[in-house]
Amino acid sequence: MSDIGSGDEGISSQKYHGQGMDAGGNNFDSGQQPQEQELATKMLQIQSKRFYLDVKQNRRGRFIKVAEIGADGRRSQIFLAMSTAAEFRDHLSTFSDFYSSLGPPNPDNVPDDGKLKSEMMLKDNRRYYLDLKENSRGRFLRVSQTITRGGPRSQVALPAQGMIEFRDALTDLLDDFGTDDGGFKGELPEGRHLRVDNKNFYFDIGQNNRGIYMKVSEVVPSLQQVKSNFRTAITVPEKCWTRFRDILADYCDKMNRAHSDSADHHQGAAVAGPSGVPRAGSAQPARDVEPFAAGSRI
């Protein structure tokens, strides 16, 4: 799932399939509220394709969904944060200028991969690859959206002749709804690393449309002869960091007391001896377990 919206949340509205029902099967006429609210939409007919630019809003904020409907009815889509949509608009101007400078298509002068110009956009854990390509059917701009660390890939293909029209429609929406994603604007803390025995723990602070979070990853060297290590991770939202810390501090205090009671018990048994008679020269063992302060950092 994308951090902006899921692949199918609220997509199958009437303009796509002629049915008053979203992708989750919720009938809009039944009184149920859709998970996403559509604020504005624009439709573009470029050659044999239709493109829908929808400004949507959910509990995480506003974003733009770009849907491509092919002549055969096949649909593909990508999601753009408002700030990413503004960056994409600027790239469209650059790509359009480059496209205008090209001569007529020449099959003998096309790169092996078909790419004439490429750019990349990065937003949180999403990457967008912009590739102006050429094949036997003509020139087009392919926009691919990927999620880092093995997430799904989605893409749309915009005919090169329609880049200016697409840019102008996107500009109109951004003028009406702005380019601010909201959220925290300061600098996030750097990541931390902790090694315990053969385990490595990584503490990374990040931000997405849901807010600020801490990802705690545990990496254990694999016992098998493979390249990758075994990794597990949890994500802790910022709003519960204090409670998370308090629970951890409480467990540390309880274990400190348990170790202390165990040490006192063993010391008493050693001082008394098997017959219960105190041994000469017995001394209190030093405690080497430091208490965990509730306000200290991991």
matplotlib code that plots the C-alpha trace (Angstrom):
import matplotlib.pyplot as plt

x = [0.0, 1.1, 1.5, -0.8, -3.6, -4.1, -4.1, -7.9, -9.3, -12.3, -11.3, -14.2, -16.5, -19.1, -16.6, -14.6, -17.1, -20.6, -21.4, -22.1, -19.8, -16.2, -13.5, -14.4, -18.0, -19.5, -22.5, -22.4, -26.2, -26.4, -25.4, -21.9, -19.1, -16.3, -12.8, -11.7, -13.3, -12.9, -12.4, -11.9, -11.2, -10.1, -10.4, -8.1, -8.5, -5.0, -5.0, -6.7, -6.3, -8.2, -6.5, -8.2, -6.5, -8.3, -7.6, -8.5, -8.5, -8.5, -7.4, -3.8, -4.2, -4.6, -3.0, -3.5, -4.4, -3.5, -5.5, -4.9, -7.7, -6.5, -8.6, -9.2, -10.5, -7.3, -6.6, -3.3, -2.7, -0.1, -0.5, 1.3, 1.6, 0.8, 4.4, 5.4, 2.7, 4.3, 7.7, 6.2, 4.6, 8.0, 9.6, 6.8, 7.9, 11.5, 10.6, 8.3, 11.1, 13.4, 10.8, 10.2, 14.0, 14.0, 13.8, 11.5, 11.7, 14.7, 14.6, 18.4, 19.1, 17.2, 19.0, 18.8, 16.5, 14.4, 15.1, 15.6, 15.7, 15.2, 14.7, 13.9, 11.7, 11.9, 9.2, 9.4, 9.6, 8.4, 10.4, 9.2, 11.0, 10.3, 11.4, 10.8, 10.9, 10.5, 9.3, 7.6, 4.3, 5.9, 7.3, 5.8, 6.6, 6.5, 6.0, 6.7, 6.0, 7.8, 7.8, 11.3, 12.4, 10.5, 7.2, 4.8, 5.4, 2.7, 3.0, 1.2, 2.3, 1.6, 1.9, 4.6, 2.2, 0.0, 2.6, 1.8, -2.0, -1.4, 0.9, -1.6, -4.4, -2.1, -1.2, -4.9, -5.4, -2.3, -3.4, -6.7, -5.5, -1.9, 1.3, 1.7, 1.8, 1.5, 3.3, 6.6, 9.0, 12.0, 15.0, 14.5, 17.0, 19.7, 19.5, 21.1, 22.7, 23.0, 24.9, 24.1, 25.9, 25.4, 22.3, 22.2, 19.4, 18.8, 16.7, 15.5, 13.3, 11.1, 8.0, 5.2, 1.6, 0.6, 3.2, 6.5, 7.5, 10.5, 11.4, 13.3, 15.0, 16.6, 19.2, 20.6, 23.3, 21.7, 22.8, 22.5, 24.9, 22.9, 23.7, 21.0, 20.6, 17.4, 15.6, 12.5, 11.2, 8.5, 7.2, 6.3, 4.3, 5.6, 2.4, 3.1, 6.9, 6.5, 4.2, 6.5, 9.4, 7.5, 6.5, 10.1, 11.4, 8.9, 10.1, 13.7, 13.0, 11.2, 14.0, 16.5, 14.5, 14.3, 18.0, 18.6, 16.3, 17.9, 21.4, 20.3, 18.9, 22.1, 24.2, 22.1, 22.5, 26.2, 26.7, 24.7, 26.4, 24.8, 24.2, 22.8, 25.9, 27.3, 30.6, 33.5, 34.6, 31.4, 30.7, 27.9, 28.5, 28.5, 25.6, 26.5, 23.0, 22.3, 18.7, 17.1, 16.0, 12.6, 13.9, 17.1, 17.4, 17.7]
y = [0.0, 3.5, 5.9, 8.3, 5.9, 2.3, 1.0, 0.8, 3.0, 4.8, 4.4, 2.6, 5.6, 6.3, 8.0, 4.8, 2.0, 3.6, 2.1, 4.0, 1.9, 2.1, -0.6, -1.9, -2.6, 0.3, 1.8, 5.6, 5.7, 3.6, 6.4, 5.0, 7.5, 6.6, 6.4, 9.2, 12.4, 13.7, 17.5, 18.1, 16.2, 16.9, 14.6, 14.7, 12.9, 12.4, 10.3, 7.0, 7.4, 9.1, 10.6, 11.6, 13.9, 13.7, 15.8, 13.6, 13.9, 11.3, 11.3, 11.6, 14.7, 15.8, 14.1, 13.8, 10.5, 10.2, 7.4, 6.3, 4.5, 2.8, 2.2, -1.4, -0.1, -1.2, 1.1, 2.1, 4.8, 6.6, 8.8, 12.1, 14.2, 17.8, 18.9, 16.0, 17.0, 20.5, 19.0, 16.7, 19.8, 21.5, 18.4, 18.3, 21.7, 20.5, 17.3, 19.2, 21.6, 18.7, 16.9, 20.0, 20.1, 16.6, 16.0, 13.5, 10.0, 8.1, 4.3, 4.2, 6.7, 5.4, 4.1, 0.4, 0.9, 3.5, 6.2, 9.7, 11.6, 10.5, 12.1, 10.8, 12.2, 11.1, 11.6, 9.8, 6.1, 6.5, 7.0, 8.2, 7.5, 9.8, 8.4, 10.0, 7.0, 6.1, 2.9, 1.9, 3.6, 7.0, 8.9, 9.0, 9.8, 6.8, 7.7, 4.8, 4.9, 2.5, 1.8, 1.3, -2.1, -4.3, -2.5, -2.7, -0.7, 1.2, 3.4, 5.5, 6.3, 9.8, 10.5, 13.1, 15.3, 15.7, 16.7, 20.5, 19.9, 17.6, 20.1, 22.9, 20.8, 19.9, 23.5, 24.5, 22.0, 23.1, 26.7, 25.8, 23.5, 24.5, 22.4, 22.1, 18.6, 19.8, 17.9, 18.5, 21.0, 20.7, 18.4, 14.9, 13.2, 11.0, 7.3, 5.3, 1.8, -0.7, -4.0, -6.7, -10.1, -11.1, -8.8, -5.3, -2.9, 0.2, 3.1, 5.3, 8.4, 9.0, 10.9, 10.1, 11.3, 9.7, 11.6, 11.0, 7.5, 5.5, 2.3, -0.2, -2.9, -6.0, -7.6, -11.1, -12.7, -15.6, -19.1, -20.1, -19.3, -16.5, -12.9, -11.3, -11.2, -11.9, -8.6, -7.8, -4.3, -2.5, 1.0, 3.2, 6.4, 9.5, 10.1, 7.0, 7.3, 8.5, 5.7, 3.2, 4.6, 4.4, 0.8, -0.1, 1.8, 0.0, -3.3, -2.3, -1.2, -4.4, -6.5, -4.5, -5.2, -8.9, -9.1, -7.3, -9.6, -12.7, -11.4, -10.7, -14.2, -15.8, -13.6, -14.5, -18.2, -17.8, -15.9, -18.4, -21.4, -24.9, -25.2, -21.7, -20.4, -17.2, -17.5, -15.3, -12.7, -12.6, -9.4, -7.8, -8.4, -5.4, -4.7, -4.2, -3.6, 0.1, 1.3, 2.6, 6.1, 6.9, 9.9, 8.3, 7.5, 4.0]
z = [0.0, -0.8, 2.1, 0.2, -0.6, -1.4, -4.9, -5.2, -2.4, -3.8, -7.4, -9.1, -9.2, -11.9, -14.2, -14.4, -14.5, -14.5, -11.1, -7.9, -5.8, -4.7, -5.0, -1.6, -2.6, -0.6, -2.3, -2.2, -2.1, 1.0, 3.4, 4.0, 3.8, 1.3, 2.7, 0.4, -0.6, -4.1, -4.1, -7.8, -11.1, -14.6, -17.6, -20.6, -23.9, -25.4, -28.5, -27.7, -23.9, -21.2, -18.2, -14.9, -12.5, -9.2, -6.1, -3.1, 0.6, 3.4, 7.0, 6.0, 3.9, 0.2, -2.8, -6.5, -8.2, -11.9, -13.7, -17.2, -19.1, -22.3, -25.4, -24.2, -20.9, -19.0, -16.1, -14.4, -11.9, -9.7, -6.6, -6.0, -2.9, -3.6, -3.4, -5.7, -8.2, -8.3, -8.9, -11.6, -13.3, -13.5, -15.0, -17.6, -18.8, -19.1, -20.9, -23.3, -24.2, -24.8, -26.9, -29.0, -29.7, -31.2, -34.9, -36.5, -35.2, -36.6, -35.9, -36.6, -33.8, -30.9, -27.7, -27.1, -24.1, -26.0, -23.4, -24.7, -21.3, -17.7, -14.3, -10.8, -8.0, -4.4, -1.8, 1.6, 0.8, -2.8, -5.9, -9.3, -12.5, -15.5, -18.8, -22.2, -24.5, -28.2, -29.8, -33.0, -32.0, -31.2, -28.3, -24.8, -21.2, -18.8, -15.1, -12.7, -9.0, -6.7, -3.0, -1.5, -0.2, -2.6, -2.8, -5.8, -9.0, -10.9, -14.0, -16.5, -20.1, -21.4, -25.2, -25.7, -27.6, -24.6, -22.0, -22.2, -21.9, -19.0, -17.3, -17.7, -16.2, -13.3, -12.8, -12.5, -9.7, -7.9, -8.1, -6.5, -3.8, -3.2, -2.9, 0.8, 2.2, 5.8, 8.5, 10.3, 8.6, 11.0, 10.8, 12.0, 14.4, 12.9, 13.1, 15.9, 15.9, 18.8, 18.7, 21.2, 20.8, 17.2, 16.7, 15.3, 16.1, 13.9, 15.1, 12.1, 12.3, 9.3, 8.2, 5.8, 5.3, 8.5, 10.5, 12.2, 13.2, 14.5, 12.8, 14.9, 12.8, 14.1, 11.8, 12.6, 10.5, 8.6, 9.5, 5.9, 3.1, 1.6, 0.9, 2.9, 6.6, 8.5, 9.2, 11.2, 12.0, 13.9, 13.3, 16.3, 15.7, 17.4, 19.4, 21.5, 21.9, 25.5, 26.5, 24.7, 26.7, 30.0, 29.4, 28.6, 31.6, 33.9, 32.7, 33.2, 36.8, 37.6, 36.2, 38.2, 41.4, 40.4, 39.9, 43.2, 45.1, 43.5, 44.5, 48.1, 48.3, 47.1, 49.3, 52.4, 51.6, 51.1, 54.4, 56.5, 55.0, 54.8, 58.5, 58.9, 60.7, 59.3, 57.4, 58.3, 55.8, 53.9, 52.0, 50.1, 46.4, 44.2, 41.9, 38.4, 36.9, 36.4, 36.7, 33.4, 33.8, 32.3, 30.5, 29.0, 25.3, 23.9]

ax = plt.figure().add_subplot(projection="3d")
ax.plot(x, y, z, "-o")
ax.set_aspect("equal")
plt.show()
